[in-house]
Amino acid sequence: MPHQPLTAVLTAAKVTGFHPGPAFYAEWVLIIGAIIGLPFYITRLVRDYRKRQRR
């Protein structure tokens, strides 16, 4: 059972005819990158804001 999710995806692809192309993967790379990068961006904005308030 170690490959159960992969097997489920492959079975669904065979049954439904869904074969994701490069655009599908590129979209998910952008989404995951945004989810990971957003906290860093917000932290930087808050730090810069606090620095300006101290002056």
C-alpha positions as CSV (number, residue, x, y, z in Angstrom):
1,M,0.0,0.0,0.0
2,P,2.9,2.5,-0.1
3,H,1.8,3.8,-3.6
4,Q,-2.0,3.9,-2.9
5,P,-2.4,7.7,-3.7
6,L,-0.3,7.3,-6.9
7,T,-2.3,4.2,-7.9
8,A,-5.6,6.1,-7.3
9,V,-4.5,9.0,-9.5
10,L,-3.3,6.7,-12.3
11,T,-6.5,4.7,-12.1
12,A,-8.6,7.9,-12.3
13,A,-6.5,9.1,-15.3
14,K,-7.2,5.8,-17.1
15,V,-10.9,5.9,-16.3
16,T,-11.7,9.6,-16.9
17,G,-9.1,10.3,-19.6
18,F,-7.6,13.1,-17.5
19,H,-3.9,13.5,-18.4
20,P,-2.5,16.7,-16.9
21,G,-0.2,18.7,-19.1
22,P,2.7,21.1,-18.3
23,A,0.3,23.9,-17.6
24,F,-1.4,21.9,-14.8
25,Y,1.9,21.4,-13.1
26,A,3.0,25.0,-13.6
27,E,-0.2,26.2,-12.0
28,W,0.3,24.0,-8.9
29,V,4.0,25.1,-8.6
30,L,2.7,28.7,-8.5
31,I,0.0,28.0,-6.0
32,I,2.4,26.1,-3.7
33,G,5.1,28.7,-4.1
34,A,2.6,31.4,-3.1
35,I,1.5,29.4,0.0
36,I,5.1,29.0,1.1
37,G,6.2,32.5,0.2
38,L,3.3,34.5,1.6
39,P,4.3,34.3,5.3
40,F,7.8,35.5,4.5
41,Y,6.4,38.4,2.5
42,I,4.0,39.4,5.2
43,T,6.8,39.1,7.9
44,R,9.0,41.5,5.8
45,L,6.1,44.0,5.4
46,V,5.4,44.0,9.1
47,R,9.1,44.5,10.0
48,D,9.5,47.3,7.6
49,Y,6.3,48.9,8.9
50,R,7.5,48.7,12.5
51,K,10.9,50.1,11.6
52,R,9.2,53.2,10.0
53,Q,7.0,53.7,13.1
54,R,10.0,53.8,15.5
55,R,11.6,56.8,13.7
